Amino acid sequence: MERDKIWKGIAILSIVGLILIALISAILLIFTSKPSLSMGSCIGVINIDGPIFLKSQRGGFSQYPGAEDYAEAIRRADRDPTIKGLFVVINSPGGGVVASDIIYRELKRLKKPKVSYIEEVGASGGYYVALGTDRIYSHYNSLVGNIGVIMYIENYEGLMEKIGINITTVKSGRYKDIGNPFRKATQDEIQMILEIVNETYGQFVSILKESRYISEELFENVTDGRIMTGTMAKRMGLVDDVGLKRDFLSKFANELNVPETNICDITPSIKPPSLLFMESLISMLDPRNIYGDRYRLRAE
């Protein structure tokens, strides 16, 4: 009898706790939603922050936008007659090749003027995205470049031996378990992966050639993976000009004949605290996510 009362009390407290979390989430959603201008013209501003993933990513109690969210926001901006142009602010070290390419292609399709500004970091996939705009600006000391593609192959074989765990792989074909972290990769496998990396890198370089004029003697220097400041990147031809974001935003507003104070923030919203925490924790431990990462090419 006493035990039943205790369990009933726990159940009531749990329900009250869940209601409180839901109320807090709703309040935060109201206060963090971005207002848009309902009258007149505006400059669309989208902030691309952090590593670039295909899907939205859960971190703790929040969910952050992915490439699909950014792409949808760009498409909405294209359809919105009040948005006269798009100002893309980039703070990203890169991320997945597919994710970066999706944002780049949506920017290329945008039928309105668009410029990008690299605030702190626009490296690898972050710079790839910037190539989708008409002009690229940066701060004097932004980190720019790091053009290339990379794929990691983990090897836990030694660790497994030390802790006494043996993994036996049964496979249908010679290369079925390519990237298996429980054994050393063969030279044939490394060569196969290198061919994939080089093909993707070739696409990156082709887009760079189409988008920017870089002298032949400097081209090898900017495509070897090196990182540089915004000032150096301007000398190399990777950016058009360096300066402060507000100055370039003002210049863009003048070109569009729109007051620089008329800003429409179209950045996909970060979802507020919710009951995603446990789901996020479970997702991190999901073998499908762990093993799926073996094959992910990164422009980072």
Contacts in CASP RR format, 6 or more apart in sequence:
PFRMAT RR
TARGET T0000
AUTHOR 0000-0000-0000
METHOD contacts of the structure
MODEL  1
MERDKIWKGIAILSIVGLILIALISAILLIFTSKPSLSMGSCIGVINIDG
PIFLKSQRGGFSQYPGAEDYAEAIRRADRDPTIKGLFVVINSPGGGVVAS
DIIYRELKRLKKPKVSYIEEVGASGGYYVALGTDRIYSHYNSLVGNIGVI
MYIENYEGLMEKIGINITTVKSGRYKDIGNPFRKATQDEIQMILEIVNET
YGQFVSILKESRYISEELFENVTDGRIMTGTMAKRMGLVDDVGLKRDFLS
KFANELNVPETNICDITPSIKPPSLLFMESLISMLDPRNIYGDRYRLRAE
18 275 0 8 1.000
21 273 0 8 1.000
21 274 0 8 1.000
21 275 0 8 1.000
24 272 0 8 1.000
24 273 0 8 1.000
25 272 0 8 1.000
25 273 0 8 1.000
25 274 0 8 1.000
28 272 0 8 1.000
28 273 0 8 1.000
29 271 0 8 1.000
29 272 0 8 1.000
32 269 0 8 1.000
32 270 0 8 1.000
32 272 0 8 1.000
33 269 0 8 1.000
34 265 0 8 1.000
34 266 0 8 1.000
34 267 0 8 1.000
34 269 0 8 1.000
36 42 0 8 1.000
36 264 0 8 1.000
36 265 0 8 1.000
36 266 0 8 1.000
37 82 0 8 1.000
37 262 0 8 1.000
37 264 0 8 1.000
39 82 0 8 1.000
40 82 0 8 1.000
40 262 0 8 1.000
41 82 0 8 1.000
41 83 0 8 1.000
41 84 0 8 1.000
41 256 0 8 1.000
41 258 0 8 1.000
41 262 0 8 1.000
42 82 0 8 1.000
42 83 0 8 1.000
42 84 0 8 1.000
42 258 0 8 1.000
42 262 0 8 1.000
42 263 0 8 1.000
42 264 0 8 1.000
43 83 0 8 1.000
43 84 0 8 1.000
43 85 0 8 1.000
43 86 0 8 1.000
43 87 0 8 1.000
43 249 0 8 1.000
43 252 0 8 1.000
43 253 0 8 1.000
43 256 0 8 1.000
43 258 0 8 1.000
43 260 0 8 1.000
43 262 0 8 1.000
43 263 0 8 1.000
43 264 0 8 1.000
44 77 0 8 1.000
44 83 0 8 1.000
44 85 0 8 1.000
44 86 0 8 1.000
44 87 0 8 1.000
44 263 0 8 1.000
44 264 0 8 1.000
44 265 0 8 1.000
44 266 0 8 1.000
45 86 0 8 1.000
45 87 0 8 1.000
45 88 0 8 1.000
45 89 0 8 1.000
45 249 0 8 1.000
45 263 0 8 1.000
45 264 0 8 1.000
45 265 0 8 1.000
45 266 0 8 1.000
45 267 0 8 1.000
46 70 0 8 1.000
46 73 0 8 1.000
46 74 0 8 1.000
46 77 0 8 1.000
46 86 0 8 1.000
46 87 0 8 1.000
46 88 0 8 1.000
46 89 0 8 1.000
46 265 0 8 1.000
46 266 0 8 1.000
46 267 0 8 1.000
47 89 0 8 1.000
47 91 0 8 1.000
47 265 0 8 1.000
47 267 0 8 1.000
48 70 0 8 1.000
48 88 0 8 1.000
48 89 0 8 1.000
48 90 0 8 1.000
48 91 0 8 1.000
48 92 0 8 1.000
48 103 0 8 1.000
48 126 0 8 1.000
48 129 0 8 1.000
49 91 0 8 1.000
49 92 0 8 1.000
50 91 0 8 1.000
50 92 0 8 1.000
50 93 0 8 1.000
50 94 0 8 1.000
51 92 0 8 1.000
51 93 0 8 1.000
51 94 0 8 1.000
51 95 0 8 1.000
51 300 0 8 1.000
52 66 0 8 1.000
52 67 0 8 1.000
52 92 0 8 1.000
52 94 0 8 1.000
52 95 0 8 1.000
52 96 0 8 1.000
52 99 0 8 1.000
52 100 0 8 1.000
52 103 0 8 1.000
52 125 0 8 1.000
52 126 0 8 1.000
52 129 0 8 1.000
53 66 0 8 1.000
53 67 0 8 1.000
53 95 0 8 1.000
53 96 0 8 1.000
53 99 0 8 1.000
54 66 0 8 1.000
54 67 0 8 1.000
54 68 0 8 1.000
54 96 0 8 1.000
54 98 0 8 1.000
54 99 0 8 1.000
54 102 0 8 1.000
55 66 0 8 1.000
55 67 0 8 1.000
55 68 0 8 1.000
56 63 0 8 1.000
56 64 0 8 1.000
56 65 0 8 1.000
56 66 0 8 1.000
56 68 0 8 1.000
56 69 0 8 1.000
56 268 0 8 1.000
56 271 0 8 1.000
57 63 0 8 1.000
57 64 0 8 1.000
57 66 0 8 1.000
58 64 0 8 1.000
58 276 0 8 1.000
58 279 0 8 1.000
58 280 0 8 1.000
58 283 0 8 1.000
59 280 0 8 1.000
60 276 0 8 1.000
60 277 0 8 1.000
60 280 0 8 1.000
61 273 0 8 1.000
61 274 0 8 1.000
61 276 0 8 1.000
61 277 0 8 1.000
62 270 0 8 1.000
62 271 0 8 1.000
62 272 0 8 1.000
62 273 0 8 1.000
62 276 0 8 1.000
63 270 0 8 1.000
63 271 0 8 1.000
63 274 0 8 1.000
63 276 0 8 1.000
64 270 0 8 1.000
65 267 0 8 1.000
65 268 0 8 1.000
65 269 0 8 1.000
65 270 0 8 1.000
66 99 0 8 1.000
66 268 0 8 1.000
67 98 0 8 1.000
67 99 0 8 1.000
67 100 0 8 1.000
67 102 0 8 1.000
67 103 0 8 1.000
68 102 0 8 1.000
69 268 0 8 1.000
70 103 0 8 1.000
70 106 0 8 1.000
70 268 0 8 1.000
71 102 0 8 1.000
71 103 0 8 1.000
71 106 0 8 1.000
72 268 0 8 1.000
73 266 0 8 1.000
73 267 0 8 1.000
73 268 0 8 1.000
74 86 0 8 1.000
74 103 0 8 1.000
74 106 0 8 1.000
74 107 0 8 1.000
74 110 0 8 1.000
74 266 0 8 1.000
75 106 0 8 1.000
76 266 0 8 1.000
77 83 0 8 1.000
77 85 0 8 1.000
77 86 0 8 1.000
77 110 0 8 1.000
77 112 0 8 1.000
77 264 0 8 1.000
77 266 0 8 1.000
78 109 0 8 1.000
78 110 0 8 1.000
78 111 0 8 1.000
78 112 0 8 1.000
80 264 0 8 1.000
82 264 0 8 1.000
83 112 0 8 1.000
83 264 0 8 1.000
83 266 0 8 1.000
84 112 0 8 1.000
84 113 0 8 1.000
84 256 0 8 1.000
84 257 0 8 1.000
84 258 0 8 1.000
85 112 0 8 1.000
85 113 0 8 1.000
85 114 0 8 1.000
85 252 0 8 1.000
85 256 0 8 1.000
86 107 0 8 1.000
86 110 0 8 1.000
86 112 0 8 1.000
86 113 0 8 1.000
86 114 0 8 1.000
86 115 0 8 1.000
86 133 0 8 1.000
86 266 0 8 1.000
87 114 0 8 1.000
87 115 0 8 1.000
87 116 0 8 1.000
87 117 0 8 1.000
87 248 0 8 1.000
87 249 0 8 1.000
87 252 0 8 1.000
88 107 0 8 1.000
88 114 0 8 1.000
88 115 0 8 1.000
88 116 0 8 1.000
88 117 0 8 1.000
88 129 0 8 1.000
88 130 0 8 1.000
88 133 0 8 1.000
89 116 0 8 1.000
89 117 0 8 1.000
89 119 0 8 1.000
89 245 0 8 1.000
90 116 0 8 1.000
90 117 0 8 1.000
90 118 0 8 1.000
90 119 0 8 1.000
90 121 0 8 1.000
90 122 0 8 1.000
90 126 0 8 1.000
90 127 0 8 1.000
90 129 0 8 1.000
90 130 0 8 1.000
91 118 0 8 1.000
91 119 0 8 1.000
91 120 0 8 1.000
91 121 0 8 1.000
91 122 0 8 1.000
92 121 0 8 1.000
92 122 0 8 1.000
92 123 0 8 1.000
92 125 0 8 1.000
92 126 0 8 1.000
92 129 0 8 1.000
93 121 0 8 1.000
93 122 0 8 1.000
93 123 0 8 1.000
93 124 0 8 1.000
93 125 0 8 1.000
93 126 0 8 1.000
93 146 0 8 1.000
93 300 0 8 1.000
94 100 0 8 1.000
94 122 0 8 1.000
94 123 0 8 1.000
94 124 0 8 1.000
94 125 0 8 1.000
94 126 0 8 1.000
94 127 0 8 1.000
94 128 0 8 1.000
94 298 0 8 1.000
94 299 0 8 1.000
94 300 0 8 1.000
95 124 0 8 1.000
95 125 0 8 1.000
95 126 0 8 1.000
95 298 0 8 1.000
95 299 0 8 1.000
95 300 0 8 1.000
96 125 0 8 1.000
96 296 0 8 1.000
96 297 0 8 1.000
96 298 0 8 1.000
96 299 0 8 1.000
96 300 0 8 1.000
97 125 0 8 1.000
97 149 0 8 1.000
97 200 0 8 1.000
97 297 0 8 1.000
97 298 0 8 1.000
97 299 0 8 1.000
98 297 0 8 1.000
100 124 0 8 1.000
100 125 0 8 1.000
100 126 0 8 1.000
100 128 0 8 1.000
100 129 0 8 1.000
100 299 0 8 1.000
101 128 0 8 1.000
103 129 0 8 1.000
104 128 0 8 1.000
104 129 0 8 1.000
104 131 0 8 1.000
104 132 0 8 1.000
104 207 0 8 1.000
105 132 0 8 1.000
107 114 0 8 1.000
107 129 0 8 1.000
107 132 0 8 1.000
107 133 0 8 1.000
108 132 0 8 1.000
113 134 0 8 1.000
113 252 0 8 1.000
113 255 0 8 1.000
113 256 0 8 1.000
114 132 0 8 1.000
114 133 0 8 1.000
114 134 0 8 1.000
115 133 0 8 1.000
115 134 0 8 1.000
115 135 0 8 1.000
115 136 0 8 1.000
115 137 0 8 1.000
115 248 0 8 1.000
115 252 0 8 1.000
116 129 0 8 1.000
116 130 0 8 1.000
116 132 0 8 1.000
116 133 0 8 1.000
116 135 0 8 1.000
116 136 0 8 1.000
116 137 0 8 1.000
117 136 0 8 1.000
117 137 0 8 1.000
117 138 0 8 1.000
117 245 0 8 1.000
117 248 0 8 1.000
117 249 0 8 1.000
118 127 0 8 1.000
118 130 0 8 1.000
118 136 0 8 1.000
118 137 0 8 1.000
118 138 0 8 1.000
118 139 0 8 1.000
118 142 0 8 1.000
118 144 0 8 1.000
118 230 0 8 1.000
118 239 0 8 1.000
119 138 0 8 1.000
119 139 0 8 1.000
119 142 0 8 1.000
119 245 0 8 1.000
120 139 0 8 1.000
120 142 0 8 1.000
120 143 0 8 1.000
121 142 0 8 1.000
121 143 0 8 1.000
122 130 0 8 1.000
122 138 0 8 1.000
122 142 0 8 1.000
122 143 0 8 1.000
122 144 0 8 1.000
122 145 0 8 1.000
123 143 0 8 1.000
123 144 0 8 1.000
123 145 0 8 1.000
123 146 0 8 1.000
123 227 0 8 1.000
123 300 0 8 1.000
124 145 0 8 1.000
124 146 0 8 1.000
124 147 0 8 1.000
124 148 0 8 1.000
124 298 0 8 1.000
124 299 0 8 1.000
124 300 0 8 1.000
125 299 0 8 1.000
125 300 0 8 1.000
126 299 0 8 1.000
127 144 0 8 1.000
127 145 0 8 1.000
127 146 0 8 1.000
127 147 0 8 1.000
127 238 0 8 1.000
128 204 0 8 1.000
128 207 0 8 1.000
128 299 0 8 1.000
130 136 0 8 1.000
131 207 0 8 1.000
131 208 0 8 1.000
131 211 0 8 1.000
131 212 0 8 1.000
132 211 0 8 1.000
135 240 0 8 1.000
135 241 0 8 1.000
136 238 0 8 1.000
136 239 0 8 1.000
136 240 0 8 1.000
137 239 0 8 1.000
137 240 0 8 1.000
137 241 0 8 1.000
137 242 0 8 1.000
137 243 0 8 1.000
137 245 0 8 1.000
137 248 0 8 1.000
138 144 0 8 1.000
138 230 0 8 1.000
138 233 0 8 1.000
138 234 0 8 1.000
138 239 0 8 1.000
138 242 0 8 1.000
138 243 0 8 1.000
139 230 0 8 1.000
139 242 0 8 1.000
139 243 0 8 1.000
139 244 0 8 1.000
139 245 0 8 1.000
140 229 0 8 1.000
140 230 0 8 1.000
140 231 0 8 1.000
140 242 0 8 1.000
140 243 0 8 1.000
141 229 0 8 1.000
141 230 0 8 1.000
141 231 0 8 1.000
142 229 0 8 1.000
142 230 0 8 1.000
142 233 0 8 1.000
142 242 0 8 1.000
143 227 0 8 1.000
143 228 0 8 1.000
143 229 0 8 1.000
143 230 0 8 1.000
144 227 0 8 1.000
144 228 0 8 1.000
144 229 0 8 1.000
144 230 0 8 1.000
144 232 0 8 1.000
144 233 0 8 1.000
144 238 0 8 1.000
144 239 0 8 1.000
145 222 0 8 1.000
145 225 0 8 1.000
145 226 0 8 1.000
145 227 0 8 1.000
145 228 0 8 1.000
145 233 0 8 1.000
145 238 0 8 1.000
146 225 0 8 1.000
146 226 0 8 1.000
146 227 0 8 1.000
146 300 0 8 1.000
147 204 0 8 1.000
147 205 0 8 1.000
147 208 0 8 1.000
147 222 0 8 1.000
147 223 0 8 1.000
147 224 0 8 1.000
147 225 0 8 1.000
148 201 0 8 1.000
148 204 0 8 1.000
148 223 0 8 1.000
148 225 0 8 1.000
148 299 0 8 1.000
149 197 0 8 1.000
149 200 0 8 1.000
149 201 0 8 1.000
149 204 0 8 1.000
149 297 0 8 1.000
149 298 0 8 1.000
149 299 0 8 1.000
150 197 0 8 1.000
150 297 0 8 1.000
150 298 0 8 1.000
150 299 0 8 1.000
150 300 0 8 1.000
151 193 0 8 1.000
151 196 0 8 1.000
151 197 0 8 1.000
151 296 0 8 1.000
151 297 0 8 1.000
151 298 0 8 1.000
152 298 0 8 1.000
153 179 0 8 1.000
153 181 0 8 1.000
153 185 0 8 1.000
153 190 0 8 1.000
153 193 0 8 1.000
153 294 0 8 1.000
154 181 0 8 1.000
154 294 0 8 1.000
155 181 0 8 1.000
155 183 0 8 1.000
155 184 0 8 1.000
155 185 0 8 1.000
156 181 0 8 1.000
156 182 0 8 1.000
157 182 0 8 1.000
157 183 0 8 1.000
157 184 0 8 1.000
160 166 0 8 1.000
160 167 0 8 1.000
160 182 0 8 1.000
167 182 0 8 1.000
167 183 0 8 1.000
169 177 0 8 1.000
169 180 0 8 1.000
169 182 0 8 1.000
169 183 0 8 1.000
171 177 0 8 1.000
175 188 0 8 1.000
175 189 0 8 1.000
175 192 0 8 1.000
178 185 0 8 1.000
178 189 0 8 1.000
178 192 0 8 1.000
178 193 0 8 1.000
179 185 0 8 1.000
179 189 0 8 1.000
179 193 0 8 1.000
179 294 0 8 1.000
179 295 0 8 1.000
180 294 0 8 1.000
181 294 0 8 1.000
185 193 0 8 1.000
196 297 0 8 1.000
197 297 0 8 1.000
200 297 0 8 1.000
200 299 0 8 1.000
204 299 0 8 1.000
205 223 0 8 1.000
208 214 0 8 1.000
208 222 0 8 1.000
208 223 0 8 1.000
212 237 0 8 1.000
212 238 0 8 1.000
213 237 0 8 1.000
214 222 0 8 1.000
214 236 0 8 1.000
214 237 0 8 1.000
214 238 0 8 1.000
218 236 0 8 1.000
218 237 0 8 1.000
221 236 0 8 1.000
222 236 0 8 1.000
222 237 0 8 1.000
222 238 0 8 1.000
228 236 0 8 1.000
228 238 0 8 1.000
230 238 0 8 1.000
230 239 0 8 1.000
230 242 0 8 1.000
231 242 0 8 1.000
233 239 0 8 1.000
233 242 0 8 1.000
234 240 0 8 1.000
234 241 0 8 1.000
234 242 0 8 1.000
241 248 0 8 1.000
249 260 0 8 1.000
250 260 0 8 1.000
253 259 0 8 1.000
253 260 0 8 1.000
253 262 0 8 1.000
254 260 0 8 1.000
283 289 0 8 1.000
END
